[in-house]
Amino acid sequence: MPAFTTRPEIRGTFGVAASTHWLASAVAMATLEKGGNAFDAAAAAGLTLQVVEPHLNGPLGEVPILVWSEKNRRCDMICGQGVAPQAATIAHYRRLGLSLVPGTGLLAATVPGAFDGWMRLLRDYGTLPLADILGPAISYAENGYPLAWRIPATIATVAPMFRSAWPTSAAVYLPHGQIPKPGQLFRNPGLAETYKRVLAEAESGGGDRERRIERARDAWYRGFVAAAIDRFCRNEAVLDSSGRRHTGLLTADDMADWHAPVEAPLTYDYRGYTLVKGGPWSQGPVFLQQLALLDGFDLDDTDPTGPDFVHTVTECAKLAYLDREAWYGDPDFVDVPMATLLSAEYNTHRRNLVGEHASIELRPGHPDRREPHVVVGSPDMVAAVGTGEPTVGTIGGIGEPTTSALGAVAGDTCHVDVIDRWGNMVSATPSGGWLQSSPVIPELGFCLGTRLQISWLDEDSPSSLQPGKRPRSTLSPTLAFKDGMPYMAFGTPGGDGQDQWSLQLFLHHVHHGMNLQEAIDCPEFNTEHAPSSFYPRAANPGHLGLEGRFPKATQQALAARGHRVQVGEEWAGGRLAACVREETSEGRILKAGANPRGMQSYAAGR
């Protein structure tokens, strides 16, 4: 008899989709039913997520998209992560008296990458007209969608600030001056009008679908959207988390000069699987580094909720995440020793640091005998890192509203996976442009993102701020091959926790024989040992967060090993989604699963 799960693993042959919102999953399936492929479906779902999860992503956010194309027979990464404006220099922020990039307002805005990311996916890999892809998002924004409970909860936390300092946001998210209620229909007519105008300009000159998509990109990055952003950044002094008002740095020229690049992703082979991740401009390689460390341990016979499994995975995560802090950055600007970080020799040495007791030290590695540089941003914590001097940062902003400590849940990011009947696969993690991060631009109906807060105002950090440089994003979708064949698309929201919870899903599937839904439902854990990517950039050495469903004996055994255990709610971890294509002797079977936590993620398929 199969193990109990909160819902069945979806199985079919036509197509599957899984996302962090039931409406996005339904839109993806409707797009497949219309004759679209996985790329059409993912784009339609992603644009829908901007409307129905505005506390988790928006049109001016960002999105990395991993693609497997059966036609091209290769994986691509569409990097919808925008870059720092040309005026965004460390010197500029220091002249403003800032030691960190504020986490809210206008100073943390990058070039918004999400729209071009979705348009690149649609133009280069999709088949349907732009009107079919934008249609669901426009309809939900114009006609309304039922509010998931976390949206009013998020609005409630920022309502006083909206009323006193961000009136353009109050006009959208506090209709009639009131916090909306869960389940009520909510509309954003300004957002709908913006997308309708983009579509109208795209359709105005005729031509094939590619030419229409190009005109949509022009409207966004060289037309009325860019002009509205430029005016707002120049003319509005916005209260941000520094406690002061600042104008923005993003200009129309920054917008016009940027496009979403398409790159070859990184890969790592593990136990018959090949894992595919984004480059070190993201935290994606930390997933691969954890596997490189775990490759030296026998996990097959471990109890997935027992102390041995949790301890081993956590200790490897600590080592990998400290390397993220010490070495990751935009490879167009930084020499990242990625080959060494994934090498057998390096990881054999690092693996020896995993002992029977929890480590409390912050221990980045020394690849190629280089000296690590890690900054810890908490104002009350001084951490000696590597062999260098202690480095201390200061509070400067409020950051990604992510799942924290498995219990303090305010929101985070989105995720969508799709596999179609032809075998095409997409995994995407849209984020940024949160309703609580920056004031609504009234001409557009939505706000700028704040991803630049990840960039340090420290010239020696690999993720330091530089004009034209990508901030080292936490966004981290995943693809996997099995025995050389495209197999799995998966991921989760959750800031720094993404590559811990996604890893657990993969390990449960591979080592513990769980199907997708069983692996997603399994109790989750995470550590905040390494410095956070978001406010207040703090490290919490030795921290281990456990969902409350872990056995008491496991909780006690981990505490006895020196972990600083924090037990949260029973269902409060990452919001995983996953799809699989399995080739059998009878034919191809498609599978999907989605997270029950938060009661809004769903998988669909037939």
C-alpha positions in Angstrom: 0.0 0.0 0.0 1.4 3.5 -0.9 2.4 5.8 1.9 -0.1 8.4 3.1 0.1 11.8 1.4 -1.9 14.9 1.6 -2.9 14.5 -2.0 -2.1 12.1 -4.8 0.9 12.3 -7.1 -0.7 13.5 -10.4 0.0 11.1 -13.3 -0.9 11.4 -17.0 0.4 11.4 -20.6 -0.8 14.7 -22.1 0.9 17.3 -19.8 1.5 18.2 -16.2 2.0 21.5 -14.4 2.8 22.4 -10.8 3.0 25.9 -9.2 2.6 27.9 -6.1 -1.0 28.9 -6.9 -3.9 26.9 -8.2 -4.9 29.5 -10.7 -1.4 29.5 -12.3 -1.5 25.7 -12.5 -4.9 25.9 -14.1 -3.8 28.5 -16.6 -0.8 26.3 -17.5 -3.0 23.3 -18.2 -5.5 25.4 -20.2 -2.7 26.6 -22.4 -1.5 23.1 -23.0 -5.1 22.1 -23.9 -5.2 25.0 -26.4 -2.3 23.4 -28.2 0.5 25.3 -26.6 3.7 23.7 -25.5 5.4 23.8 -22.1 7.0 27.1 -22.8 3.7 28.8 -23.7 2.2 27.3 -20.6 4.9 28.4 -18.3 4.8 31.9 -19.7 1.1 32.2 -19.3 1.3 30.8 -15.7 4.2 33.1 -14.8 2.4 36.2 -16.0 -0.7 35.0 -14.1 1.4 34.7 -10.9 2.3 38.3 -11.2 -1.4 39.1 -10.7 -2.6 36.5 -8.2 0.5 36.5 -5.9 1.4 40.2 -5.8 3.0 39.9 -2.4 5.5 37.3 -3.9 6.2 38.7 -7.4 5.3 41.4 -9.8 5.7 42.6 -13.4 8.9 44.5 -12.5 10.5 41.6 -10.7 12.9 39.0 -12.0 12.8 35.3 -13.2 15.4 32.7 -14.0 14.0 30.1 -16.3 15.5 26.7 -17.0 14.5 25.1 -20.3 14.8 21.7 -21.9 13.8 21.8 -25.6 13.1 18.5 -27.4 13.7 20.4 -30.7 17.1 21.8 -29.7 18.1 18.8 -27.5 19.7 21.0 -24.9 19.2 22.9 -21.6 19.3 26.7 -21.6 19.1 29.2 -18.8 17.1 32.3 -19.6 18.5 34.8 -17.1 15.6 37.2 -16.3 17.7 38.8 -13.5 18.3 42.4 -14.2 21.4 44.4 -13.5 22.3 47.4 -11.3 21.7 50.8 -12.9 24.7 52.7 -14.2 24.4 55.3 -11.4 24.4 52.6 -8.7 27.9 52.8 -7.4 29.2 52.1 -3.9 30.4 55.7 -3.6 26.8 57.0 -4.3 25.3 55.0 -1.5 28.1 56.0 0.9 27.5 59.6 0.1 23.9 59.0 1.2 25.3 57.7 4.5 24.3 54.1 3.8 26.3 51.0 4.6 23.8 48.6 3.1 21.5 49.0 0.1 18.0 49.7 1.6 15.7 46.7 1.3 12.6 48.8 0.3 12.0 51.9 -1.8 13.7 52.9 -5.1 17.4 52.6 -4.3 17.3 48.8 -4.5 15.8 48.6 -8.0 17.6 46.7 -10.7 16.6 46.7 -14.3 13.3 44.6 -14.1 14.1 41.3 -15.8 10.9 39.2 -15.5 9.1 40.6 -18.6 12.0 40.1 -20.9 12.6 36.6 -19.4 9.1 35.5 -20.2 9.2 37.2 -23.7 12.5 35.4 -24.6 10.9 32.1 -23.5 7.8 32.8 -25.6 9.6 34.1 -28.7 12.4 31.5 -28.9 10.6 28.4 -27.7 6.9 29.0 -27.7 4.2 28.6 -30.4 1.1 30.6 -29.4 0.3 34.2 -30.0 1.1 36.8 -27.4 -2.6 37.6 -26.9 -3.2 34.0 -25.7 -0.3 34.2 -23.2 -1.2 37.6 -21.7 -5.0 37.0 -21.8 -5.4 35.2 -18.5 -3.3 37.7 -16.5 -5.2 40.6 -18.0 -8.5 38.9 -17.2 -7.7 38.2 -13.6 -6.4 41.8 -13.1 -9.4 43.3 -14.8 -12.2 41.0 -13.6 -10.8 39.9 -10.2 -9.3 36.9 -8.5 -10.0 35.5 -5.1 -7.4 36.6 -2.5 -5.3 33.8 -1.0 -5.2 34.5 2.8 -1.5 35.5 2.8 -2.1 38.5 0.6 -4.4 40.4 3.1 -2.1 39.3 5.9 0.9 40.9 4.1 -1.1 44.1 3.3 -2.1 44.4 7.0 1.6 44.5 8.0 2.3 47.5 5.7 -1.1 49.2 5.7 0.0 52.0 8.2 3.1 52.8 6.1 1.0 52.7 2.9 -1.4 55.3 4.4 1.3 57.6 5.7 4.1 57.3 3.2 3.1 55.3 0.1 -0.3 56.6 -1.0 0.0 55.2 -4.5 0.2 51.7 -2.9 -2.7 52.5 -0.6 -4.8 53.4 -3.6 -4.4 49.9 -5.1 -4.2 47.6 -2.1 -6.4 49.4 0.4 -9.7 49.8 -1.5 -12.0 52.2 0.2 -9.2 52.6 2.8 -9.7 49.0 4.1 -7.6 45.9 4.2 -9.2 43.4 1.8 -10.4 40.1 3.2 -9.3 36.6 2.3 -11.4 35.1 -0.5 -12.8 38.3 -1.8 -12.4 39.2 -5.5 -9.6 41.7 -5.9 -8.9 43.7 -9.0 -5.9 45.8 -10.2 -7.2 47.8 -13.2 -4.0 49.7 -13.6 -2.0 46.5 -14.1 -4.7 45.3 -16.6 -4.5 48.5 -18.6 -0.7 48.3 -18.7 -0.7 44.8 -20.2 -3.6 45.7 -22.5 -1.6 48.7 -23.8 1.5 46.5 -24.3 -0.6 44.0 -26.2 -2.2 46.7 -28.3 1.2 48.1 -29.3 2.5 44.6 -30.0 -0.4 44.0 -32.3 -0.4 47.4 -34.0 2.1 46.7 -36.8 1.1 43.3 -37.9 3.8 40.7 -38.8 4.4 37.3 -37.4 4.3 36.3 -33.7 8.0 36.9 -33.3 7.7 40.5 -34.5 4.7 41.1 -32.3 6.7 39.9 -29.2 9.5 42.2 -30.2 7.2 45.1 -30.2 6.0 44.1 -26.7 9.6 44.1 -25.5 10.1 47.5 -27.1 7.0 48.9 -25.3 8.4 47.6 -22.0 12.1 48.5 -22.2 12.1 51.3 -24.7 8.6 52.7 -24.6 5.9 53.8 -22.2 6.8 51.4 -19.4 10.4 52.5 -19.3 9.4 56.2 -19.5 7.0 55.8 -16.5 9.7 54.1 -14.4 12.2 56.9 -15.3 9.9 59.7 -14.3 8.9 58.0 -11.1 12.5 57.4 -10.1 13.6 60.9 -10.9 10.6 62.8 -9.4 9.6 60.9 -6.4 11.5 60.9 -3.1 10.3 57.7 -1.5 10.5 56.7 2.2 12.6 53.5 2.4 13.8 51.2 5.2 16.7 53.6 6.0 14.1 55.8 7.5 14.7 58.5 5.0 13.4 59.5 1.6 15.4 58.8 -1.6 14.9 59.2 -5.3 15.8 56.2 -7.5 18.7 55.5 -9.8 17.1 53.4 -12.5 16.7 55.3 -15.9 15.1 54.7 -19.2 18.6 54.3 -20.7 19.3 51.4 -18.2 16.1 49.8 -19.4 16.8 50.3 -23.1 20.4 48.9 -22.9 19.4 45.5 -21.3 18.0 42.2 -22.5 17.7 38.8 -20.8 20.7 36.7 -21.8 20.4 33.0 -22.6 23.3 31.0 -21.0 24.5 27.5 -20.7 23.7 26.3 -17.1 26.0 24.4 -14.7 25.7 20.7 -14.2 26.8 18.1 -11.7 26.5 14.3 -11.9 25.2 12.4 -8.8 24.3 8.7 -8.6 23.0 8.4 -12.1 21.4 11.8 -12.2 22.7 15.1 -13.8 21.5 18.2 -12.0 21.1 21.4 -13.9 21.3 24.8 -12.2 22.0 28.5 -12.9 25.5 30.0 -12.7 27.1 31.7 -9.7 25.1 35.0 -10.4 22.5 32.9 -8.5 22.8 30.6 -5.5 22.0 27.7 -7.8 25.5 26.1 -7.6 25.1 25.7 -3.8 22.7 22.8 -4.6 25.5 21.2 -6.7 28.1 21.8 -4.0 25.9 20.1 -1.4 25.6 17.1 -3.6 29.4 17.0 -4.2 29.8 16.9 -0.4 27.0 14.4 0.2 28.4 12.1 -2.5 30.8 10.7 0.1 28.1 9.6 2.5 25.7 6.6 2.3 22.2 8.0 2.6 20.3 5.0 1.2 19.6 3.4 4.6 19.0 6.6 6.5 15.7 7.5 8.1 14.4 10.6 6.3 13.2 12.0 9.7 16.0 10.7 11.7 18.9 12.6 13.3 21.7 11.0 11.1 20.1 12.2 7.8 19.2 15.7 9.1 22.6 16.2 10.7 24.7 15.1 7.7 22.6 17.2 5.2 22.7 20.2 7.5 26.4 20.1 8.0 27.1 19.9 4.3 24.7 22.8 3.7 26.6 25.0 6.1 29.8 24.4 4.2 28.3 25.0 0.8 26.4 28.1 1.8 29.6 29.7 3.3 31.3 29.1 0.0 28.3 30.9 -1.6 29.0 33.9 0.5 32.7 33.8 -0.1 32.9 33.1 -3.8 29.6 33.6 -5.7 29.0 36.7 -7.9 28.2 37.7 -11.4 30.8 35.8 -13.5 30.9 38.7 -16.0 32.6 40.7 -13.2 34.0 38.1 -10.8 36.4 35.2 -11.1 34.4 32.5 -9.5 36.4 29.2 -8.9 33.5 27.1 -9.9 35.4 24.1 -11.3 37.4 23.8 -8.1 34.3 24.3 -5.9 32.7 21.3 -7.6 35.8 19.1 -7.9 36.3 15.8 -6.1 39.5 16.8 -4.5 38.1 20.0 -3.0 35.0 18.3 -1.7 36.9 15.4 -0.2 38.8 17.9 1.9 35.7 19.9 2.9 33.8 16.7 3.7 36.3 15.9 6.4 35.0 18.9 8.3 31.7 17.1 8.9 31.9 15.6 12.3 29.5 14.0 14.8 28.7 17.3 16.4 27.2 20.5 14.9 29.6 23.2 13.7 29.0 26.6 15.1 31.9 28.2 13.1 31.5 30.0 9.8 33.9 28.0 7.6 34.2 29.0 3.9 36.8 27.1 1.9 40.0 28.1 0.2 39.7 26.9 -3.4 42.9 27.2 -5.3 44.5 28.4 -2.0 42.6 31.7 -2.3 41.6 33.6 0.8 37.8 33.9 1.4 36.0 37.1 2.2 32.6 36.9 3.9 30.6 39.8 5.4 28.1 39.3 8.2 25.6 42.1 8.3 24.1 41.8 11.8 24.9 44.9 13.9 25.4 42.8 17.1 27.4 40.0 15.7 31.1 39.9 14.8 32.2 36.8 13.1 35.8 35.8 12.4 35.7 34.2 9.0 38.5 32.2 7.4 41.9 33.5 8.5 41.0 37.1 7.9 39.9 39.8 10.3 36.3 40.0 11.5 34.0 42.0 9.2 30.8 43.6 10.4 28.0 45.2 8.4 25.1 47.3 9.6 21.3 47.3 9.3 20.2 49.0 6.1 16.9 47.6 4.8 14.1 45.1 5.1 14.5 42.3 2.6 12.8 39.4 0.9 9.7 38.6 2.9 10.6 34.9 3.0 9.8 31.9 5.1 12.0 32.2 8.2 12.7 29.8 11.1 9.9 27.5 9.9 7.1 29.4 11.5 7.4 33.1 10.8 5.8 33.1 7.4 5.0 36.3 5.6 5.5 35.3 2.0 8.4 34.7 -0.3 8.6 33.9 -4.0 6.8 31.8 -6.6 7.6 28.7 -8.7 6.2 26.9 -11.7 7.1 23.7 -13.5 5.6 22.3 -16.7 6.2 19.3 -18.9 4.2 18.8 -22.1 3.3 15.7 -24.2 6.3 16.2 -26.5 8.7 16.1 -23.5 9.6 19.8 -23.3 10.4 20.9 -19.7 10.4 24.3 -17.9 11.4 25.2 -14.3 11.0 28.9 -13.3 11.2 30.8 -10.1 9.7 34.3 -10.5 10.1 36.8 -7.7 10.6 40.5 -6.8 8.4 43.5 -7.3 6.5 42.6 -4.1 3.6 44.9 -3.2 5.4 45.6 0.1 8.8 46.4 -1.4 8.3 49.7 -3.2 5.5 52.2 -3.9 3.1 51.5 -6.9 4.0 53.5 -10.0 0.5 54.9 -10.6 0.8 55.0 -14.4 1.5 51.2 -14.4 -0.4 49.7 -11.4 2.6 47.9 -9.9 6.0 48.6 -8.2 9.7 48.2 -8.8 11.7 45.3 -7.4 14.4 45.5 -4.7 16.8 42.7 -5.6 19.8 45.1 -5.5 19.7 44.8 -1.7 21.6 41.5 -2.1 24.7 43.5 -3.4 27.2 44.4 -0.7 28.6 47.9 -0.4 32.0 46.3 0.1 34.5 46.3 -2.8 36.1 43.1 -1.7 32.9 41.0 -1.7 32.3 38.9 -4.9 28.7 40.1 -4.7 29.6 43.8 -4.3 27.6 46.5 -6.0 28.8 47.6 -9.5 26.9 49.2 -12.3 25.7 46.7 -14.9 26.3 43.8 -12.5 23.7 41.2 -11.5 23.1 40.9 -7.8 23.7 37.3 -6.6 20.2 36.2 -6.7 18.7 33.5 -4.4 16.3 32.4 -7.2 17.1 28.8 -8.1 15.0 26.5 -10.4 16.3 23.0 -11.1 16.2 20.4 -13.9 17.5 16.9 -13.6 18.4 14.2 -16.0 18.2 10.5 -15.2 20.6 8.1 -17.0 21.1 10.8 -19.6 17.4 11.4 -20.3 15.5 14.6 -19.3 13.6 13.6 -16.2 12.6 16.2 -13.6 11.7 19.9 -13.1 11.4 21.2 -9.6 11.9 24.1 -7.1 10.5 26.1 -4.3 10.2 29.7 -3.1 12.0 30.6 0.1 15.0 32.9 -0.3 18.1 31.2 1.2 16.1 28.1 1.9 15.4 27.2 -1.7 18.4 25.0 -2.3 17.9 23.3 1.0 14.3 22.3 0.6 14.7 21.5 -3.1 17.7 19.3 -2.2 15.6 17.4 0.4 13.0 16.7 -2.2 15.6 15.3 -4.5 17.3 13.2 -1.8 14.0 11.7 -0.6 13.2 10.8 -4.2 16.6 9.3 -5.0 17.7 7.7 -1.7 14.4 7.0 0.1 12.3 5.9 -2.9 9.6 8.5 -2.4 7.3 9.6 -5.2 7.0 13.4 -5.8 4.1 14.0 -3.4 5.6 11.8 -0.7 8.9 13.8 -0.9 7.1 17.1 -0.9 5.0 16.1 2.2 8.0 14.8 4.1 8.9 16.9 7.1 11.4 19.6 6.2 14.3 21.3 7.9 16.7 24.2 7.1 19.6 26.1 8.6 20.2 29.8 8.8 23.8 29.3 9.7 25.3 31.3 6.8 24.8 35.1 6.4 21.3 35.9 5.0 20.9 37.3 1.6 18.4 39.8 3.0 17.9 42.1 5.9 19.6 42.3 8.4 22.1 40.1 6.5 22.7 38.2 9.7 24.2 34.8 10.3 22.7 32.5 12.9 25.5 30.0 13.6 24.4 26.5 14.5 20.7 27.2 13.8 18.5 24.3 12.7 14.9 24.8 12.0 12.6 21.7 12.1 9.0 21.3 11.2 7.0 20.2 14.2 6.2 16.8 12.7 9.8 15.6 13.3 9.8 13.0 16.1 10.6 14.2 19.5 13.5 11.7 19.6 15.0 13.3 16.5 14.6 16.8 17.9 16.4 15.8 21.2 19.2 13.8 19.4 20.0 16.8 17.2 20.0 19.2 20.1 22.4 16.7 21.9 24.7 17.0 18.9 25.0 20.7 19.4 22.4 22.0 16.9 20.6 25.1 18.0 17.2 23.5 17.3 14.2 25.7 16.6 11.0 23.7 16.2 8.3 25.4 14.1 4.8 24.7 13.1 4.0 21.3 11.6 3.6 22.5 8.0 5.8 25.6 7.7 8.7 24.8 5.4 9.3 25.4 1.7 6.6 25.4 -0.9 7.9 22.8 -3.3 6.6 21.9 -6.8 7.9 19.2 -9.1 7.1 17.5 -12.4 8.7 14.3 -13.9 8.7 12.6 -17.3 9.4 8.9 -17.0 10.1 6.7 -20.0 8.7 3.2 -19.5 8.4 0.2 -21.8 4.7 1.1 -22.1 5.3 4.7 -23.0 6.0 8.0 -21.4 4.3 8.8 -18.1 4.2 12.4 -16.8 3.9 13.0 -13.0 3.5 16.1 -10.8 3.3 17.0 -7.1 2.8 20.3 -5.2 3.1 21.5 -1.7 0.2 21.5 0.8 1.7 24.1 3.1 -0.2 27.4 2.9 -3.1 25.7 1.1 -2.7 27.3 -2.3 -0.1 25.3 -4.3 -1.5 22.7 -6.7 -0.4 20.2 -9.4 -2.5 19.5 -12.4 -2.3 17.1 -15.4 -4.0 14.5 -17.5 
